[in-house]
Amino acid sequence: MHFVPESAGFFHIFESVSNKRVRCDCTNEVLKELAALAFEKRVVVTGEITEDVRGRPKSVRVAKYRVLDRENLPQVEDLLGIYATGDSTSG
């Protein structure tokens, strides 16, 4: 994910699987912290997700974030379940 600051209160990340832009709403305090700590780094954000009609992430109300260093990037196992839709027939 790439960090792209927009203005106070939100920023955009690029989702690593689809490379689609996802809006992240947050407090000004979180925005300032991320601008200082995560510029041009990979981040993981968690929170309430809004999805588009196809079930892809559209926006996240950021509850927590984690800045990743190059040595600790997520592994495939960490990504399992990201697109879980509740459909028991989807594998």
C-alpha positions as CSV (number, residue, x, y, z in Angstrom):
1,M,0.0,0.0,0.0
2,H,1.2,3.5,-0.8
3,F,0.4,6.4,1.5
4,V,-1.0,9.4,-0.3
5,P,-2.1,12.3,1.9
6,E,-5.0,14.3,0.7
7,S,-6.2,16.8,3.4
8,A,-7.0,16.9,7.1
9,G,-9.2,14.0,8.1
10,F,-8.5,11.4,5.4
11,F,-5.8,9.9,3.2
12,H,-5.7,7.2,0.5
13,I,-4.0,3.9,0.4
14,F,-3.7,1.5,-2.5
15,E,-5.0,-1.9,-1.7
16,S,-2.2,-4.5,-2.4
17,V,-4.3,-7.1,-4.2
18,S,-6.2,-5.0,-6.7
19,N,-4.1,-1.8,-6.5
20,K,-7.4,0.2,-6.2
21,R,-7.4,3.4,-4.2
22,V,-9.2,3.1,-0.8
23,R,-10.1,6.2,1.2
24,C,-9.1,6.1,4.9
25,D,-11.0,8.5,7.3
26,C,-9.2,9.3,10.5
27,T,-8.6,12.0,13.1
28,N,-6.2,14.9,12.4
29,E,-3.9,13.4,15.0
30,V,-3.7,10.1,13.2
31,L,-3.1,11.9,9.9
32,K,-0.2,13.8,11.4
33,E,1.3,10.7,12.9
34,L,1.1,8.8,9.6
35,A,2.5,11.6,7.6
36,A,5.6,11.6,9.9
37,L,6.0,7.8,10.3
38,A,4.6,6.2,7.1
39,F,5.5,8.4,4.2
40,E,6.4,6.1,1.2
41,K,6.1,3.0,3.5
42,R,3.6,0.2,3.6
43,V,0.9,0.3,6.2
44,V,-1.9,-1.9,7.5
45,V,-5.1,-0.1,8.5
46,T,-8.0,-1.7,10.4
47,G,-11.4,-0.4,11.1
48,E,-14.9,-0.3,9.8
49,I,-14.9,-1.0,6.1
50,T,-17.3,0.3,3.5
51,E,-17.5,-1.9,0.4
52,D,-18.6,-1.2,-3.2
53,V,-21.3,-3.3,-4.9
54,R,-18.8,-6.0,-5.8
55,G,-17.6,-6.3,-2.1
56,R,-14.3,-4.6,-2.6
57,P,-13.0,-2.1,0.0
58,K,-14.1,1.4,-0.8
59,S,-13.3,3.2,2.4
60,V,-12.1,2.5,6.0
61,R,-12.8,4.4,9.2
62,V,-9.4,3.9,10.7
63,A,-9.4,2.4,14.2
64,K,-5.8,1.2,14.2
65,Y,-2.8,1.3,11.9
66,R,0.6,-0.3,11.8
67,V,3.6,0.8,9.7
68,L,5.5,-2.1,8.2
69,D,9.2,-2.3,7.8
70,R,10.7,-4.1,4.9
71,E,11.7,-7.1,7.0
72,N,8.2,-7.7,8.3
73,L,5.9,-7.4,5.3
74,P,2.7,-9.5,5.4
75,Q,2.9,-13.1,4.2
76,V,0.2,-14.8,2.1
77,E,-1.2,-16.4,5.3
78,D,-1.8,-12.9,6.7
79,L,-4.0,-12.0,3.8
80,L,-6.3,-14.9,3.9
81,G,-9.9,-13.8,4.7
82,I,-9.5,-10.2,3.6
83,Y,-12.2,-10.5,1.0
84,A,-14.5,-12.8,3.1
85,T,-18.1,-12.2,2.0
86,G,-19.9,-14.7,4.2
87,D,-20.7,-16.8,1.2
88,S,-20.0,-20.4,2.3
89,T,-19.6,-21.5,-1.3
90,S,-16.6,-19.3,-2.0
91,G,-14.0,-21.8,-1.1
